[in-house]
Amino acid sequence: MNPVESLLENKLAGLRTPMAVVLPNGNRIGSIDPRVTLKLSDLATLVHLARGQIGRVAQDYVEGRLDFDGRLRDLMAVAAQMIDGDPTRAENGLKPFEWWKGFTRRSKSLARHTQGADAKQVQFHYDVSDDFYALWLDERRVYSCAYFRDPDLTLSKAQEAKLDHICRKLMLRDGERFLDIGAGWGALLLWAAEHYGVYAKGITLSKNQHAHVNRLIDERGLRGRVTMELLDYRDLNEDESFDKIASIGMFEHVGIVQLPRYFSKIYRLLKPGGLLMNHGITAGGTSNDQLGAGMGDFIERYIFPGGELMHVSHLLNVMADAKLEALDIESLRPHYARTLWAWSDALEARLGRAREFTGESVVRAYRLYLAGSAMCFEHGWLSLYQMLAARSSGNVGDGAMRGAQSAYPFNRSYIYR
């Protein structure tokens, strides 16, 4: 047995979830009664496993150099146990004297978040295939964290609960103008119009989503009340103003360097006293903009090119610099783990159909992306926050809530009525 095989065998012996590895020559190491068996066709994968380079192992699977037998949940349990160190305090954190690396990263971020680059990156992910996404999302195609208000809710009902939770937090009222930046397949846009009577406008860079939502608008007779445009947020006309704005799963695509510009744009679009719901994925650590152990590189390559994360504390700082007052912060981290497992289970049940709509490598990438992301939320390596904020009206006013300067009542009772 060579040194790499010996190193891997020692790692396998320490796992709480038994696993075996079948080498390219047919030799087998690890548990004699495994819950997961990896089958390698390339010795390079052996090195990646021994070093705990989970992202490289995932790449090997997508590109056909590795296969496995067993449940995805057990595979993810093994992956978490094989990572050396904390992936939220990984190689991405900068030491004080490494200022030039920070400069390089800022330059790279600016280059990959031009309007043209953002459009290509969004279309790379969201325009894979509408039929593919329909296989594992709920019927409204809500592609963001559900809200399991009651533990027994189905995914579909939990997504409706999330849509309503957002609308309640925003205090949407009949006749208000509502903007949804990065509106996806239109679930929030249509829910707000149909249940709260708002005039709703959505924007996206996905051609598939744009076409899908406009079909729904016509089918539901909402033309004149709801619009969906193929538009970059930077091109929104600031002569239009909105009572309420939602940014759901959007800021992750903006780029860290562009976030001040993004929230300043929202500030200018929002009426004085108006509310913003900023909902999205945040980093679990304070110094990493992606996950360590190669997981962030895997996501960048196969799933979300251009995606960048930051800790919620940094995000709130950027929002504050844009003169948006944070009012209510809620973590839904375990809700997203459960959402992702529901998506993963749905995809696993329809793998044959999924391959018809996309192809083997895409299906393999999404199998690992959904299950791996669920694992990361369970461990706290990723998080999910809803951040309600306001643009001040500048009017101190009178009465019981003197100084509110926004529509927010400064208590939570209105959300749960």
Backbone hydrogen bonds, N-H to C=O, Kabsch-Sander energy under -0.5 kcal/mol:
donor,donor_aa,acceptor,acceptor_aa,energy
6,S,2,N,-2.3
7,L,3,P,-2.5
8,L,4,V,-2.5
9,E,5,E,-2.6
10,N,6,S,-2.0
11,K,7,L,-1.8
12,L,8,L,-2.8
13,A,9,E,-2.0
14,G,10,N,-0.9
14,G,11,K,-0.6
15,L,12,L,-1.3
20,A,36,V,-2.2
21,V,29,I,-2.9
22,V,38,L,-3.3
23,L,21,V,-0.6
23,L,27,N,-3.1
26,G,23,L,-2.2
29,I,21,V,-2.4
31,S,19,M,-2.4
35,R,18,P,-2.6
36,V,18,P,-1.1
37,T,69,D,-2.3
38,L,20,A,-2.6
39,K,67,D,-3.1
40,L,22,V,-2.9
40,L,38,L,-0.6
41,S,65,R,-2.2
42,D,65,R,-0.6
45,T,42,D,-1.1
46,L,42,D,-0.6
46,L,43,L,-0.6
47,V,43,L,-1.2
48,H,44,A,-1.9
49,L,45,T,-2.5
50,A,46,L,-2.4
51,R,47,V,-2.0
52,G,49,L,-1.4
53,Q,48,H,-2.5
54,I,52,G,-1.8
55,G,293,A,-2.7
57,V,53,Q,-2.0
58,A,54,I,-2.4
59,Q,55,G,-2.0
60,D,56,R,-2.3
61,Y,57,V,-1.9
62,V,58,A,-2.4
63,E,59,Q,-2.3
64,G,61,Y,-1.4
65,R,60,D,-2.9
66,L,60,D,-0.8
67,D,39,K,-1.8
69,D,37,T,-2.3
71,R,35,R,-0.5
75,L,71,R,-2.2
76,M,72,L,-2.6
77,A,73,R,-1.7
78,V,74,D,-2.2
79,A,75,L,-2.4
80,A,76,M,-2.4
81,Q,77,A,-1.6
82,M,78,V,-1.6
83,I,79,A,-0.8
85,G,83,I,-0.6
89,R,86,D,-1.9
90,A,87,P,-0.5
93,G,90,A,-1.8
98,E,95,K,-2.3
101,K,98,E,-1.0
102,G,98,E,-1.2
103,F,99,W,-2.0
104,T,100,W,-2.3
105,R,101,K,-2.5
106,R,102,G,-2.3
107,S,103,F,-2.3
108,K,104,T,-2.4
109,S,105,R,-2.5
110,L,106,R,-2.3
111,A,107,S,-2.1
112,R,108,K,-2.0
113,H,110,L,-1.0
114,T,111,A,-0.6
118,D,114,T,-2.7
119,A,115,Q,-1.9
120,K,116,G,-1.9
121,Q,117,A,-2.4
122,V,118,D,-2.6
123,Q,119,A,-2.3
124,F,120,K,-2.0
125,H,121,Q,-1.3
126,Y,122,V,-2.8
127,D,123,Q,-1.4
128,V,125,H,-1.0
133,Y,129,S,-2.0
134,A,130,D,-2.2
135,L,131,D,-0.8
135,L,132,F,-0.9
136,W,132,F,-0.6
136,W,133,Y,-1.0
137,L,133,Y,-2.2
141,R,138,D,-1.9
143,Y,141,R,-0.8
147,Y,158,A,-1.9
148,F,146,A,-0.5
149,R,147,Y,-2.2
153,L,150,D,-1.9
158,A,154,T,-2.5
159,Q,155,L,-2.2
160,E,156,S,-1.8
161,A,157,K,-2.3
162,K,158,A,-1.8
163,L,159,Q,-2.4
164,D,160,E,-2.4
165,H,161,A,-2.3
166,I,162,K,-2.3
167,C,163,L,-2.1
168,R,164,D,-2.7
169,K,165,H,-2.3
170,L,166,I,-2.3
171,M,168,R,-1.1
172,L,167,C,-1.9
175,G,197,G,-2.7
176,E,173,R,-2.1
178,F,176,E,-0.5
178,F,199,Y,-2.9
179,L,244,K,-2.1
180,D,201,K,-2.9
181,I,179,L,-0.6
181,I,246,A,-2.8
182,G,180,D,-0.6
182,G,203,I,-1.3
183,A,203,I,-2.3
185,W,141,R,-0.5
186,G,183,A,-2.0
190,L,186,G,-2.6
191,W,187,A,-2.4
192,A,188,L,-2.7
193,A,189,L,-1.6
194,E,190,L,-2.8
195,H,191,W,-2.6
196,Y,192,A,-1.5
197,G,193,A,-1.0
198,V,192,A,-1.1
199,Y,176,E,-3.3
200,A,198,V,-0.7
200,A,225,R,-1.8
201,K,178,F,-2.7
202,G,227,T,-2.6
203,I,180,D,-1.8
204,T,229,E,-1.8
207,K,205,L,-0.6
210,H,206,S,-2.3
211,A,207,K,-2.2
212,H,208,N,-2.4
213,V,209,Q,-2.7
214,N,210,H,-1.8
215,R,211,A,-1.7
216,L,212,H,-1.9
217,I,213,V,-2.6
218,D,214,N,-1.7
219,E,215,R,-2.6
220,R,216,L,-2.2
221,G,218,D,-1.1
222,L,217,I,-2.7
223,R,217,I,-0.6
224,G,226,V,-0.6
225,R,222,L,-2.5
226,V,222,L,-2.3
227,T,200,A,-2.1
229,E,202,G,-2.7
231,L,204,T,-1.5
231,L,229,E,-1.1
235,D,232,D,-2.1
236,L,233,Y,-1.4
240,E,237,N,-1.5
242,F,269,L,-2.4
243,D,177,R,-1.6
244,K,177,R,-1.8
245,I,275,L,-2.2
246,A,179,L,-3.0
247,S,277,M,-3.0
248,I,181,I,-0.6
249,G,247,S,-0.6
249,G,279,H,-3.6
250,M,279,H,-0.6
253,H,250,M,-2.1
254,V,250,M,-0.5
254,V,251,F,-0.8
255,G,251,F,-0.7
258,Q,255,G,-0.7
259,L,255,G,-0.9
259,L,256,I,-0.8
262,Y,258,Q,-2.3
263,F,259,L,-2.7
264,S,260,P,-1.9
265,K,261,R,-1.9
266,I,262,Y,-2.0
267,Y,263,F,-2.3
268,R,264,S,-1.9
269,L,265,K,-1.7
270,L,266,I,-1.7
271,K,242,F,-2.8
273,G,391,R,-2.6
274,G,271,K,-2.8
275,L,243,D,-1.4
276,L,389,A,-3.2
277,M,245,I,-2.5
278,N,276,L,-0.6
278,N,387,M,-2.5
279,H,247,S,-2.8
279,H,277,M,-0.6
280,G,385,Y,-2.1
282,T,383,S,-2.5
283,A,310,M,-1.4
284,G,381,W,-1.7
292,G,87,P,-1.8
295,M,292,G,-1.9
296,G,291,L,-1.5
298,F,294,G,-1.7
299,I,295,M,-2.1
300,E,296,G,-2.4
301,R,297,D,-2.0
302,Y,298,F,-2.6
303,I,299,I,-2.0
304,F,299,I,-2.2
307,G,304,F,-2.0
308,E,252,E,-2.1
309,L,289,D,-2.1
314,H,311,H,-0.6
315,L,311,H,-2.1
316,L,312,V,-2.5
317,N,313,S,-1.4
318,V,314,H,-2.1
319,M,315,L,-2.3
320,A,316,L,-2.4
321,D,317,N,-2.2
322,A,318,V,-1.2
323,K,320,A,-1.9
324,L,319,M,-2.2
325,E,323,K,-0.6
325,E,390,A,-2.6
326,A,324,L,-0.5
327,L,388,L,-3.5
328,D,388,L,-1.4
330,E,386,Q,-2.4
332,L,384,L,-2.6
336,Y,332,L,-1.7
336,Y,333,R,-0.5
337,A,333,R,-1.6
338,R,334,P,-2.1
339,T,335,H,-2.2
340,L,336,Y,-2.8
341,W,337,A,-2.1
342,A,338,R,-2.0
343,W,339,T,-2.3
344,S,340,L,-2.9
345,D,341,W,-2.9
346,A,342,A,-2.0
347,L,343,W,-2.4
348,E,344,S,-2.7
349,A,345,D,-1.6
350,R,347,L,-1.7
351,L,348,E,-0.8
354,A,350,R,-2.4
355,R,351,L,-2.2
356,E,352,G,-1.2
357,F,353,R,-1.5
358,T,354,A,-1.7
359,G,354,A,-0.6
363,V,359,G,-2.1
364,R,360,E,-2.5
365,A,361,S,-2.2
366,Y,362,V,-2.4
367,R,363,V,-2.3
368,L,364,R,-1.8
369,Y,365,A,-2.4
370,L,366,Y,-2.6
371,A,367,R,-1.7
372,G,368,L,-2.7
373,S,369,Y,-2.2
374,A,370,L,-2.0
375,M,371,A,-2.1
376,C,372,G,-2.2
377,F,373,S,-2.3
378,E,374,A,-2.2
379,H,375,M,-1.9
380,G,376,C,-0.6
380,G,377,F,-0.5
381,W,376,C,-2.1
382,L,376,C,-1.2
383,S,282,T,-2.3
385,Y,280,G,-2.1
386,Q,330,E,-2.7
387,M,278,N,-2.8
387,M,385,Y,-0.5
388,L,328,D,-2.9
388,L,386,Q,-0.6
389,A,276,L,-2.7
390,A,325,E,-1.7
391,R,274,G,-2.0
392,S,323,K,-0.6
392,S,390,A,-0.6
393,S,405,Q,-2.3
396,V,394,G,-0.7
402,R,399,G,-1.3
403,G,396,V,-3.5
404,A,401,M,-1.7
405,Q,395,N,-0.5
407,A,273,G,-2.0
415,I,412,R,-1.4
416,Y,412,R,-0.9
416,Y,413,S,-0.5
417,R,413,S,-0.7
